[in-house]
Amino acid sequence: MSHSHGSHPAVPAGEALARLHAGNASFRAGCFSNAAQSGCVEELLAGQHPFAAILCCSDSRVPPEILFDRSLGDLFVVRNAGHVLDDASLGSLEYAVEHLGVQLIVVLGHEKCGAVTATVADAAATAHEAQVKDHIPSIMSLIRPALEKVRGLAGDPVANAIDAHIVETVNRIKAEPVMAEASSTGLQIVGMRYNLCDGTLTPIA
């Protein structure tokens, strides 16, 4: 595997995860240690060295740089509705691992995800009732496998599907050859659910 991050040392996955949890604690406490970003821009002109990659939802309530209280250049963020794993998002994560030396990938789902909610509703609708058009079905098609994993389970179907989709996404990333090879040399891939009600993180996978 070729890396082009030069002599800049990669941050081990365990340390990267600890930084994210510490930042989330600061966020929940209202103490933003990285609120002032001045001075970072010029340093980053020479290149980027993020310590973690985040695949997360486009939801405006879930900005990873804020909820992890991180500075410019700290996180390599891939966002789309429902944090779906399409070719573009997978290629972006591979770039973070192969060329930026990232040792931690976080799949960050969240409570009350609109994309998952819409997919659950669409699956329950009859063909006549389903009104989804344009490109949104392409997103739903990548979430729908998670629904099959929790079909018939007790509890809220949307909440169940949100967690199952996080697990499904983590497992799909791990199964990719580039990620499997990198995992043998320190890469960790984990899943979390961000809880909108209190800002906490729940480990899911």
C-alpha positions as CSV (number, residue, x, y, z in Angstrom):
1,M,0.0,0.0,0.0
2,S,1.5,3.4,-1.0
3,H,1.4,6.3,1.4
4,S,2.1,9.9,0.5
5,H,1.8,11.5,3.9
6,G,5.6,11.8,4.1
7,S,7.4,11.8,7.4
8,H,4.4,13.0,9.4
9,P,3.7,10.2,11.9
10,A,0.3,8.6,11.8
11,V,-1.8,8.9,14.9
12,P,-2.6,5.4,16.3
13,A,-6.3,4.5,16.2
14,G,-6.6,4.3,20.0
15,E,-5.1,7.8,20.5
16,A,-7.3,9.1,17.7
17,L,-10.4,7.7,19.3
18,A,-9.4,9.2,22.7
19,R,-9.1,12.6,21.1
20,L,-12.6,12.3,19.6
21,H,-14.1,11.4,22.9
22,A,-12.3,14.1,24.7
23,G,-13.5,16.6,22.1
24,N,-17.0,15.4,22.5
25,A,-16.8,15.9,26.3
26,S,-15.7,19.5,25.7
27,F,-18.5,20.0,23.3
28,R,-21.1,18.7,25.7
29,A,-19.6,20.9,28.5
30,G,-19.8,23.9,26.3
31,C,-16.0,24.4,26.5
32,F,-14.8,24.7,22.9
33,S,-11.0,24.5,23.0
34,N,-10.8,24.8,19.2
35,A,-13.3,27.5,18.6
36,A,-10.6,29.9,17.5
37,Q,-9.1,28.6,14.3
38,S,-6.9,31.6,13.5
39,G,-3.3,30.6,12.7
40,C,-4.2,27.2,11.4
41,V,-4.8,28.2,7.8
42,E,-1.2,29.1,6.9
43,E,0.1,25.9,8.5
44,L,-2.2,23.8,6.5
45,L,-1.1,25.3,3.2
46,A,1.8,22.8,3.2
47,G,-0.5,19.8,3.4
48,Q,-3.1,18.0,5.6
49,H,-2.5,15.4,8.2
50,P,-5.9,14.4,9.7
51,F,-5.8,11.9,12.5
52,A,-9.2,10.4,11.7
53,A,-11.7,10.0,8.9
54,I,-15.4,10.4,9.6
55,L,-18.2,9.0,7.4
56,C,-21.3,10.8,8.5
57,C,-24.7,12.1,7.6
58,S,-25.3,15.5,5.9
59,D,-27.8,16.4,8.6
60,S,-27.1,20.0,9.7
61,R,-27.4,19.0,13.3
62,V,-24.4,16.7,13.1
63,P,-21.3,18.6,12.1
64,P,-18.3,16.4,13.2
65,E,-15.8,19.2,13.6
66,I,-18.1,20.9,16.2
67,L,-19.4,17.9,18.1
68,F,-15.8,16.5,18.4
69,D,-14.4,20.0,19.1
70,R,-11.6,19.7,16.5
71,S,-9.6,22.2,14.5
72,L,-9.1,22.7,10.8
73,G,-7.1,19.8,9.4
74,D,-7.9,17.3,12.2
75,L,-10.7,15.4,10.5
76,F,-11.1,14.0,7.0
77,V,-14.9,14.2,6.7
78,V,-17.1,12.4,4.1
79,R,-20.7,13.4,4.3
80,N,-23.9,12.4,2.5
81,A,-27.5,11.8,3.5
82,G,-27.7,8.7,5.6
83,H,-23.9,8.2,5.6
84,V,-24.3,5.7,2.7
85,L,-21.3,3.9,1.3
86,D,-21.3,4.5,-2.4
87,D,-18.2,4.4,-4.7
88,A,-17.4,8.1,-4.1
89,S,-17.5,7.8,-0.3
90,L,-15.6,4.6,-0.3
91,G,-12.9,6.0,-2.6
92,S,-12.7,9.0,-0.3
93,L,-12.1,6.8,2.7
94,E,-9.5,4.8,0.8
95,Y,-7.7,8.0,0.0
96,A,-7.6,9.0,3.7
97,V,-6.1,5.6,4.6
98,E,-3.7,5.1,1.7
99,H,-2.5,8.7,1.1
100,L,-3.1,10.5,4.4
101,G,-2.1,7.7,6.7
102,V,-5.4,7.8,8.7
103,Q,-5.5,5.0,11.3
104,L,-9.1,5.4,12.4
105,I,-12.4,5.5,10.5
106,V,-15.6,6.4,12.3
107,V,-19.0,5.7,10.8
108,L,-21.1,8.3,12.6
109,G,-24.9,7.7,12.5
110,H,-27.3,9.7,14.5
111,E,-30.6,9.7,16.3
112,K,-33.7,10.6,14.2
113,C,-31.9,10.2,10.9
114,G,-34.2,11.5,8.1
115,A,-32.7,9.3,5.4
116,V,-33.3,6.2,7.5
117,T,-36.7,7.4,8.6
118,A,-37.7,7.9,4.9
119,T,-36.4,4.5,4.0
120,V,-38.4,2.8,6.7
121,A,-41.5,4.7,5.6
122,D,-41.0,3.9,2.0
123,A,-40.5,0.2,2.7
124,A,-43.8,0.2,4.6
125,A,-45.7,2.0,1.8
126,T,-47.5,0.2,-1.0
127,A,-46.3,0.8,-4.5
128,H,-49.2,3.3,-5.0
129,E,-48.3,5.2,-1.9
130,A,-44.6,5.5,-2.5
131,Q,-44.0,8.9,-3.9
132,V,-40.2,9.2,-3.7
133,K,-38.7,10.5,-7.0
134,D,-35.5,11.8,-8.5
135,H,-32.2,10.5,-7.0
136,I,-33.4,9.9,-3.5
137,P,-34.1,6.2,-4.1
138,S,-30.4,5.6,-4.8
139,I,-29.8,6.6,-1.2
140,M,-32.6,4.4,0.1
141,S,-31.3,1.4,-1.8
142,L,-28.0,1.6,0.2
143,I,-29.9,1.8,3.5
144,R,-32.5,-0.9,2.8
145,P,-30.2,-3.9,3.6
146,A,-30.1,-2.7,7.2
147,L,-33.9,-2.8,7.4
148,E,-33.8,-6.5,6.5
149,K,-31.4,-7.1,9.5
150,V,-34.0,-5.8,12.0
151,R,-37.3,-6.8,10.4
152,G,-39.6,-8.1,13.1
153,L,-37.5,-7.0,16.0
154,A,-39.2,-5.4,19.0
155,G,-38.8,-1.6,19.6
156,D,-38.8,1.4,17.4
157,P,-38.2,0.3,13.7
158,V,-36.4,3.6,12.9
159,A,-34.1,3.4,15.9
160,N,-33.4,-0.2,15.2
161,A,-32.6,0.5,11.5
162,I,-30.3,3.4,12.4
163,D,-28.1,1.2,14.5
164,A,-28.3,-1.7,12.0
165,H,-27.3,0.7,9.2
166,I,-24.2,1.8,11.2
167,V,-23.2,-1.8,11.7
168,E,-23.8,-2.7,8.1
169,T,-21.7,0.2,6.9
170,V,-18.8,-0.6,9.2
171,N,-18.8,-4.2,8.1
172,R,-18.9,-3.2,4.4
173,I,-15.9,-0.9,4.9
174,K,-14.0,-3.7,6.7
175,A,-14.6,-6.1,3.9
176,E,-13.0,-3.9,1.3
177,P,-9.5,-5.2,0.3
178,V,-7.7,-1.9,0.9
179,M,-9.3,-1.6,4.4
180,A,-8.6,-5.3,5.2
181,E,-5.0,-4.9,4.3
182,A,-4.7,-1.6,6.3
183,S,-6.4,-3.3,9.3
184,S,-3.5,-5.6,9.6
185,T,-1.2,-2.6,10.2
186,G,-3.3,-0.7,12.7
187,L,-6.4,0.7,11.0
188,Q,-9.5,0.6,13.1
189,I,-13.1,1.0,11.9
190,V,-15.7,1.8,14.4
191,G,-19.4,2.8,14.5
192,M,-21.0,5.4,16.7
193,R,-24.5,6.9,17.1
194,Y,-24.7,10.6,18.0
195,N,-27.6,11.3,20.3
196,L,-29.2,14.6,19.4
197,C,-30.9,14.9,22.8
198,D,-27.8,15.3,24.9
199,G,-24.8,15.3,22.5
200,T,-23.4,11.9,23.7
201,L,-21.9,9.2,21.6
202,T,-23.0,5.5,21.8
203,P,-20.6,2.9,20.5
204,I,-22.5,0.7,18.0
205,A,-19.9,-1.4,16.2
